[in-house]
Amino acid sequence: MSGSPTLDRRDFLKSGAALGVALVIGFHLDARTTTDPAQAQEKPPVNPFDAWVRITPDNRVTLILEKSEMGQGAMTALPMILAEELCVDWKQVKVEQAPTNPKVYDHGTGGSGSVAGSWLPLRRAGAAGREMLISAAARRWNVNRDTCVAQDGGVLHGARKSFLAYGELVEEAAKLPIPDLKTVPLKNPSEFTIVGRDIPRVDAKEKATGTAKFGIDARVPGMLYAVVARCPVFGGKVKSFDATKTKTVSGVRDVITIDAVGKGAFTAGGIVVLADNSWAAMEGRRALKIVWDEGPSASESSATLDKQFLENAAKPGKVVRNDGDADGALAGSKKKIDVSYEFPFAPHATMEPMNCTVHIRPDGAEAWVPTQAPQWAQDVIAGVSGLPRESVIVHTMLMGGGFGRRYQADFVMEAAQISKSAGKPVMALWTREDDMQHDFYRPASYHKLQGAVEADGKLLAWKHFQTSTSIAAMWDAKGEENPEKSEFGTAVFIPYEASNFRVEYTLAKSGVPRAWWRSVEHSTSGFVVECFVDELATLVGVDPLEYRLRLIGDDREIPDFVNPKEGKPLNTARQKGVLKLVAEKSGWGSPLEKGVARGIAAYYSFETYTACVAEVSVKDKAVKVNRLVYAVDCGRPVNPDGVRAQVESAAIYGLSAALYGAITIQGGRVEQSNFNDYELPRIGDAPKTEVHVVRSTEEPTGIGEPGLPVVGAAVCNALYALRGKRIRRLPIASEDLA
């Protein structure tokens, strides 16, 4: 976030020139993103903005920003924040996608950070505009500005009963200095009239009527369609191929090859079929005769990975955290448990498969990309084309699901390579099978948990060992030196008091690509922590809710062990608050019909507190989740209806992984191909879901992902209450229900 804006006056005036006159305020939207460190060392970037507020004489208020919309409702919530401080109706604020800014580095849209990271910057930008317009009105009327107030999209002078709409003040306001955004006075939250209201999604009509434009809907004159034949084995490459039959397919224009690029399988490379339409391209690919060099990963399988997990777990791991002497306490305890939990690879399975349209010309490039990271896309296209970043325009399209998959740029790299070779605009299009078998998966992992309790039930020792196919090991320059950094999340600073606490880690080697998946490491850590504390409650014979509250103990703040400098501490009062709220709303402890049981889980992730109670039953060796009740404390809820929608979405995504989905490896390749062998919940499987949102006054925190880590644990804890058997491996198998 820029403090005192450095927007050059000439640039400022140019910004309004296209519209005659405009008040334009540039700022950096995400307070947690920074300019490119390498660039900053050379010289400070000029105009490091990625968002602008523009007010024009026709009373239009436009928020121009670089955030991506992938169904999370950012394009509804962010204008609400701006409208609140600017004192205009939320419907008056229209959103435009900003072109990618080559002079600033932004981390994209992910990590549940769209609203949380933009809350303060948007408030400050709106307040700056409001204050400038009030000053302009006071000058017009020649009155003390303290006698003027902003309301209803204009400025009112109470004594005179005079009112000027913002559009009437734009020309004068544009000549005033922009206030220091760090010190501009903000609206008192007690006066909020927009933030905290249920507001309908601004894109609901377009999506419901099919008029919304997603990445796959991009159309450019002269565009060709391309599909890529990739080696089914990760890390493999083309040995030879024959495209004779492919070139006889009607509509096929050309067959070319592209190289693999980057560490691991950033892009796999392969054989490209270019055609006039997508069907011809896919039919042409089917006609290819290919001999693959499968490479060293051909011997990998889920079985070999499981063997590696067990071998790793039999030895001490790298110490991640050590408080006290957990090993000694475990050795001397008579009341203890030792269990393990397992998770397979998981795909993103977005409804809209990967796609990217790129046109590389000698003088510039343009791209239409459904991406969570438009600047990464810009960098990739600039690198492939040899063009400067400022000559590459990226249009960020709507996404049919992101979940972290569209944070990657492999599909952008392919499109850029193909367009450069073809000399034409090209849409690189993936099929569902491409998407399922060439993803960047959630890591597979194995967790060994050991716990000991004292005679009174207090937690004497907690030991957590994990081995996994680390994300950091694949992506970070020194990831294999510290692979654990991406694998535990808040599992290294749990709210439960333990006299002795130890966390260890060992990297498992794999050729399978992996990366961020909805809720990332919390998706497994939340399950492990909340199932294990439930097992401890059983060990001491105490109700699971009561035991959690007892272990949390007194109100206190637990420092963020993962990110001690910037992360917020875990507030145990807020953690207990969601537990008590979900217990009340779910009727915890009240009788249920025969064959139905409840389970509970609570977890802290993305600086948000979430608790869930699941009501489940079992019929014909199949789990039926009848009801989910959530309590969430995500700070001040900007749009409570949007919060509820995000939690409901995360619940379904989490249930997919808990009940159905697993990616298995055989011969170095993925065995699943489509939704026939990677199942998802259907409408009839969706439980009745209630989401109770805490009306907090704290700053907003993440909400797109925190609903996921608790749902699998709540379901499995309910299954134990129902059947008396623990589920320690996901997805739940029918044999686990016997």
Helices and strands as residue ranges (DSSP letters): H 9-17, E 23-27, H 37-42, E 51-55, E 61-65, H 74-86, G 90-92, E 93-97, H 119-141, G 145-147, E 148-151, E 154-157, E 162-165, H 166-173, G 189-191, H 204-209, G 215-217, E 224-229, E 237-242, G 246-248, E 252-258, E 270-275, H 278-286, E 289-293, G 296-299, H 302-313, E 318-323, H 326-332, E 336-343, E 355-361, E 364-369, H 374-385, G 389-391, E 392-396, G 405-407, H 410-422, E 426-429, H 432-437, E 445-453, E 459-468, H 471-475, G 483-486, G 489-492, E 498-507, H 522-540, H 544-552, E 557-558, E 570-571, H 572-586, E 597-605, E 608-619, E 622-633, H 640-655, I 656-660, E 665-666, E 669-670, G 683-685, E 688-693, H 708-723, G 734-737
